[in-house]
Amino acid sequence: MANELATRITQARGEVVHAANTLEALERLRIVDCVAAVLMQQSDTAEVAARLRENHVPCCILDKAAQKPVKVFGQDTVAVDDTDLVVPTLQALLAQRGKPR
């Protein structure tokens, strides 16, 4: 699933930076200038998502086990249950950044 997701992001002209675990993800957030992020739902996803929100980085969480197709956690964080929804969700989050709040 990660390869399919990376392919879709790359096809949409995004850059993929992979992190194998929470510590690696948090370290990469310190050194990589992120415009938007995709997280795959895991037990420790909330910690990384919180750091992204602190840094005002739009985030899409892919949660294949979600009960709803889309769940909004705030202006910058949205969870989706389908890989097909990830890129359009990120595009919508990024477009939203340019509008006054």
Order of alpha helices (4+ residues) and beta strands (2+ residues): alpha-alpha-beta-alpha-beta-beta-beta-alpha
